[in-house]
């Protein structure tokens, strides 16, 4: 089962033997999963990355993307919101839209993977892929208002949780 997970996550995930040979670099690769983000949402994330407010620490794309996913999934109706946007908005964009390769943290990837495997993404409904789910989360947060403050606050919360913080943190928004 463990070997199949590595293939499912990314074809670039290091093998266990390789991870022992390069512990720091390989560990970081195993913690994030490659995804793609559509151009409009990538440009928005780039503006956040380049923002003068993105300091101490400066959050990178995996932090920003994962914060968007976390913010959307705070809503009890996250699946409905995501599928509604996919089926009414994203589906109208050109399927040839340029995408940028980025990464997200594994815990947020797992949320999207569960959604990708859900009944809402099976016959008779259209089948959406990881890049479409990722892009939708960024788009939904961007549309909700006060996005920059909320994304940076959620990125801080996610970082503390990855570091093993035991106390629950208040919502970021």
C-alpha positions, 0 to 999 in steps of 0.5 A: 500500500505504501508504494502505491501512495508514492505513485499516487502522490507524485512521480517525483517522490523519492524512494525510501532508500533515496530518502535515507541518502538525502534526508533534508531535501527528500523529506521536503519533497515528500511533504509537498505534492506537485499540482498545477494552478491556472493562469489567473489564479497563479497571477493572484498568488504571485501578487501575494508572494510579491506583496510587501506584506508577505514578510516574517516569514515570507510564505512560498507558493505551497503555503499560499495554495495550502492556505487557500485550500484550508480556508475553503474547507473550513466551510461545512459546505466546502464540497458543494461550493467547490463543485458549484464553482467547477460546474458553473465557472471553471468549466466555461474556461478554455481547456487549453488554459495555461497552467503553472506547476506549483506544490501544496502541502500534503495535508491539503492535498489529501482534502482535495484527493478525497474530494476528487474521489467523491461521488460528486466527481463520478458518473454521471457528473463531469470528472475534474482533476487536481489542478481544477480543484486547486485552482477553484480553491484559490478562486473561491478565496480570492472572490470572498474578499479580504483574501490577502489578510485571510491567506497570510493568517491561514498560512501562519496557522498551517505552518504552526500546525505542521510544526506540531503545535498542540493547542488549537489555533483560532480560525484565520478569518 
